[in-house]
Amino acid sequence: MSPLRPPETYLAFDYGLRRTGVASGSRTLGRGSPLRTIAAEGQARFAPIEALIREWRPDALVVGVPRHPDGADHENTRRAQRFARQLQGRFGLPVFEVDERYSTTEVLAAGARDADAAAAALLLTQHLDELDRAARAATLARLQEQDPEETNPPKD
């Protein structure tokens, strides 16, 4: 991946001690799609993750990081951040962290059969939405620098 080209394809992970949901997606599609849940603990989870990375060949990874409702960290926050660092170290891909508060609750309320994979898809969709908002804001800022009157017409 060129340092000037933003990541296009992603794998996302909803990390858990015993199960890790996985989703794939791209900026072109603008959403995540559930793939599967890896039912493995500790280091055992990295073999199936490696197989998925070889199969899907993502440009970057997304990891959901849980927090308390007020945004404060807790023990699972640190575990998910450690998992994100391990992914980056093992696979050399950029890893983006996404706030995952309420993701599992939301997908369960929507009737997801595989809540972990569906939560990973939701996290990835949220990340892609944020990238889209940031790109639109950057474009608007560039347009305003070029011709401020065109993007901010005078008020009568």
N, C-alpha and C positions, 0 to 999 in steps of 0.2 A: 504494500500500500504506500503510495506516495505521501510524504508529509503534508503536501498541499491539498490532497484530495481527502475529504472527510470519509469516514467509514460508510459503506453502503449496506453490507449484510451483517447481521448480528445473530448471536445465540444469547438467550437470556436465561437466568437461573433464579429460581425461588428457593433459596438455600434453607435446609432444615437439617437437624442432627441426624435423622434417620431417612428422610426422603428429600430429594432435590428435584423440583419441577424444572423442565426445560422447554423453551419455545424458540422458534426461529422467526426471522422477519427481515425486512429491508426498508430502506428509506423510500424506495420506489412504491412499495405497497402501502407504507405508512402504518403498518400494524403488525403485531406479533401473532403467531399461530402456535397453539400448543403442540408439542412433539410427544413428550413422554415424561414419566417420573422415574428417576433413578432411586431405587430402594437399596441404598448402601450407606454405610457409615465410614467416617474417617477417610483414610487413604484409599479405601476400596472404591470410592465414588469416582476417582480420577481415571480409571481405565475406561468406563463407559463414556465419560466426558471426552476423553481423547478420541474415542471412536466417532463420536458425534462431530467433533471439530474437524477430523479428517474427512468425514462425509459431507458436511455442510460448508466447510472452508470459509468461516465468517471473517470479516475484517476486524470485528471488535466483539466484546462480550459485555453483557449488562448483568449486574447482580443486585437483587433486592436487599435492602438493608432496613431491618425493622427498628422502630423507635417507639417509645412511649407516646401516648396521645398528645402530650405537650411538647414532643420533639426531643425529649431527653434520651440519651443512650441507655441501654441496659446490656445484660450479658449476651443476649443474642445479637445485638448490634455489633459487638466486638467479634463474635464468631463469624458473622457474615462478612465483615470487613477483612478478617484474616483469610477467609475463603477467597475473596476477591483478589487479595495479594498473592495467594497461592496460584490462582488461575493465571494471573499476569506473569508470575515467575516461571511457571511450567510451560506456558504456551506462547509467551512473548507477544501477546495481543493486547491492545488497549482495553482496559476494563472500566466501565462506567457504573457508578453506584446510583441506585434509584430508591427513593423513600418508598417502602412497601407497606406502610400503615394501612390496614383494612383491606389489603388486596385479596387475601383468602376469603374474608367475610363477604366481600363484594362478588367474587365468582361463585361462592356457594349459594348466595342469594339468587344468582342468575341461573342456578341449576347445573353447574359444571359437574361432569362425571369424574374428571381427573382434576381435582382442585389445585394441586401443586403445579401441574403443567399449565392450567388455565391462568393461575396467578402469575406465572412467568410470562405468559403472553400479554397479560394486562400490564405488567411492569415494562415490557418492551414497547408496547403501544404508547404508554405514558412517556417513555424516553424519546421515542420518535416524534410524538406531538411536541415535546419541548424543543427538539432540534428544529422542527418546522417553524415554531413560533420565533425562535432565535434567528433563523434565516430570514424570515419576513421582516423582523425588526432591523436586521443589518441592512437589508435591501432598502427599506424606508429611510434609514439614516444616510445611506449613500446617495439616495435620490434627493434628500433634503440638502446635502452638501453641494450637489450639482446645481440645483435650481430650487431654492427655498420657497419661492413664490408659487411654483407649480404644485408642490406637495402641501403647502399651507396657504391656500388662496386668501386674499384679503377679505375681511368681514365687512359687510355693508352696514 
